[in-house]
Amino acid sequence: MKFVRNFFYLLGQGIVGVFRNSVMSTASILVLVCCMLIVGTFGLVVKAINDNLQRVDTLNVIVAYINPAATDEDIQKMKKDIESYSTDITVEYVDKKTGLERLKEEMGSEIDLEMYLRDERLNPLPDTFEINFSSAEGAEALNNYINNLDNITDTRHKIGLVEKVNTASKGLMAIAVILMGVLLLVALFVIMNTIKLGVFARRDEIAVMRYVGATNTFIITPFLIEGIIIGTFSACLAYGIQYYLYTQVISDIVRSYGIGTIAPFGETAFVVGAGFLGIGLFAGIIASGISIKRYLSE
């Protein structure tokens, strides 16, 4: 029973501490919410970009055009040479008839290709190799290797676009991390001052408790609970705002401008919630611990 009484007493003191310094507590919550939203929004945008890139089948593909004079033996040899370059690539031979059939499917009724399909001699397309690679790193060297093979007349690829998008994604996340770091430091500073004001307001009570033999743990716990409440409430508020921004703002922008598709929020809900809660608890516990520890050491 004593443990239960102590628990509710300490919890009550932590809640009272939040409202005792309501202005500073509000400032702490707002800074933490901004910190979480910046990281969450940037992270979700980068994920949406990467998801859309993965849906573009031709993005990680090099199309190599084969010399019309190449024999079946030449084609088989080239295919083996390309496959031996790396185990991270796949090579598919696409004859010109298959290529024309694909083009017909893509174009639909916009253009009539039946004449070219009926008479192979009229088909203007070349035979090709489609080389799929998993990573843009080293793709340029692979393209140069393919270009230097006999009976390869030219290649087509989007390696530059892949590299630019990867660079942009990394840049966005770097900006988000830097902003998060700055705001997290500000949040720690604000929470520390909030706790210091609470300690100062209860200085006489703390002095009496120390005089009658209260342990440091008993004295510290209400302030840690105060920091935890601030961090947890900030995480919950940020999660709600993030949900609204993702489902109502970001999704509407993507749909309105037709710039791709966006996954349901539920796919990342747990990660976002856990990340926000982790940031909130880290800031609240660390800032509270530092503040009260300095006071007790004085």
N, C-alpha and C positions, 0 to 999 in steps of 0.2 A: 504493500500500500504506500509505503514511503516513496518508493521509486516512482509510482504513478503520480503521487502528489507533486514530487519534484519535477517530473516531466511536464505536467500541465502548468506548473508555476513558471518554469523556464520558457515554455512555449508562449505563455501569456505575456511574459516580460519582453520576448522578442517581438511579438506583434505590437505591443505598446510602444516599443522603441521605433518601429517603422512610422507610426502615426505621430510620435512625439516630435520628430523632425520631418514633418510631411513635405516641406519645400525641398529639402536636400534629398529625401527619398525619391520624390518625383523626378528630380534632376538625374539621379542615378539611374532610374528606370528608363527615362527617355534616351539617355546616352547609350545604355546597354541595348535598347531596342534598335536604335540606329545602327549600332555595330553589327547586330545579328542580321538585320535586313540587308545591309550592304553585302555581306558575305553570302547570304542565302540567295539574293536576287542575282548576283553575278554568277554564282555557282549554277543556278537553274538555267540561266541564259546560255552559259557555256555548254551545259548538258544538252540543251535543246539543239544547239548548233551541231554538236557532235552526232546526236541522234539522226538529224536530217542528212548529215554527210554520209552516214553509214547506209542510208536508204538509197543513195545515188549510186547505182550499180557501176556506172562508167567512170567514177572518180578515181578509183585505185586500179585503173586498167591502162595498159599500154597496147595500142593497136598497131601491129606491124604489117605493112603491106608487102606482099610477096610478088617478086618479079614474075610476069606472065610466062616467061620462058622457063621457069623452074620446073624440073621434073618431080614425079612423086618421090623418087629417092632423095632429091635435094630437100624437099619439104620435110621428110622424115628425119633427115640429118639435122636440119635447122631446129626442128622441134626438140630433138635430144640435146643439142648444144645449148638451147635456152633453158631447158629443164635442169641441166647440169650446173647452171650458174648459181642457183641457190635452192635450198629446200623450202623456202618461204614463199615460193611463187608457184602458180599453176598456169599451164599453157594449154589453150584450146585452139585447134585448127578450125577455121570457119571458111568453107568454100564460098565462091561468089554467089551461087544459087541460094544458099542459106542466108547469106548476107542480104540478098535482095528480098527474100521472104520476110526477114526481120524488118527491113525498111518499109515494106508494104504494111505490116502490122502497126508500125509506129505512125505512118502517114494516114492510114485508114482510107477514107474516101476522098482525101484532099488531092490525090494524084493517082492516075491509072497506070499500074505497072504490069498489067496482065500480058501485054505484048512482049515485054522483056522476059517474063517468067516462062512464056511458051517457047521462045526461041533463045537458047542459051548464048548463041553467038551475038545477040544484041545486048546482052548483059554488060553494062559498063563497069561494074564493080570488080575489084581485084580479090583474089584469095587473101586471107589475112590470118594472123595469129593474134589471139587475145590473151595477153599476159596479165594475170591478176597478182598484185603484190599487197602485202599486209600493212606495210609501213612506208611512209614517204621517205624515211631515212634510207639513203642508198638507192632510191628509185632512179635518180638522174644517172648514176653510174650504170645501172641496169639498162636504161634507155640507150646510152652510148654504146654499150656492148652489143645490143640488138642491131643498132644502126650499122655497125661495122661488119655484120655477118654478110656473107655472099648471098645474093638474090633477095635481100631486103632493100626495097627501094625508098621507104620512108616510114616514119612512125607518127602516131598521134597520141597525145596524152594530156592530162590535167595535173601534172606533178606540181607545177607552180602554184595552182589554186589550193591544192592540198597543203602545201608548205605554208602558204599565206594564212589559211584558216587556222592551222595548228599554231602558228606564231601569234595570231590575234587572240586565240583562246587562252594561250599561256599569258599573254599580256593582260587580258581582262582579269584573270585570276591573280596575277601579281599585284595589280592595282587594288583588287579587293582585299588581299592579304595585308597590304600596306595600310589601307584605310582602316581595316579591322584592328590592326596593331595600334594605330594612333588612337582610335576611339576606345579601345580596350584600356589603354593607359589612362585616358581621361576618365573612363568609368571607374577604374580602380581608385584614382585620386578622389573622385566625388564620393564614392562609397566610404573610403577611409575617413574623409572629413565628416560624413554623416554619422559614422560610428563614433568618431571622436567627440562630436557634439552630444551623443547619447551618453558616453562615458562621463563627460564633463557634467551633464545634468544629473547624473546619478553618483557623483563623486563622493558625497557624504554617505550615501547608502552603501557604496562599495567599501568605504573606509570602515564602517561598522561591521560589515560582513567579514572583512579581513581580520578585524579585531577579535571577533567571536570565533574565529577559526575556520571560516568558509574556505574551501579549496579553490585554487585557481580555475579548475575546470568548472566549478559551480558558478564562478563569477564570469568566466569567458563565454559559457554556453549561450546565454540570451543574446549576446552580440553576434555570435556565429549564426544563430537562428535568424536574427534580423537580416544579416547578409544573404542567407539562403532564401528567405522570403522575397527579398528584393530581386535576386537572381532568377528565382523560379517564376515570379510574376512577370518579370521582363521577358522570359522565354515564352510564356503562354501568350502574352500580348503580341510579341513579335511573330509567333506562329500564326495567330489569327490574321494579322495584317499581311503576312507573306502569302497565306492561302488566298486572300482577297486579291492581292496584286497578281498572283499567278493565274488564277481562274478567271478574273474579270478584266484585268488590264493587259498583261502580257499575252494571254490567249487571244483576246480581241484584236490586238495589234497584229499578231501572226495571221489570224484568219482574214482580217480586213485587207491586208496588203498581199496576201497569198504568198508569203515567203517561206512556206513549209508547213509542217505539222508539229504539234506539241503534245507530249505525253500527258496523261492524266496526272493530277497532283498526287494521287494515291500511290503512284510508283515510287515517289521520293519522300512521301510524308514522314515515314519513320526516321529516315536519315536526317531530314531537316529538323524534326522535333528533337531527336537525340543530340544533334549538333548545337541547337539553340540552348537546350537544357544544360549541356556540358559547358558552354561559354558562360551562361548565367551563374551556375554553381561555382565555376572556377573563380569568376570575378568576385562573387559575394563572399565566398569562404576565404580567399586569399586576402582581400582588402580588410575584412573584419579581423582576421587573425593577426595581420600586421598591426592594425590600430590598437587592439587591446593588449597585444604583447608589449608594445612600446610603453603603454601606460603602466602595466604591471612591473616593468623593469625599471621604471623611474623611482 
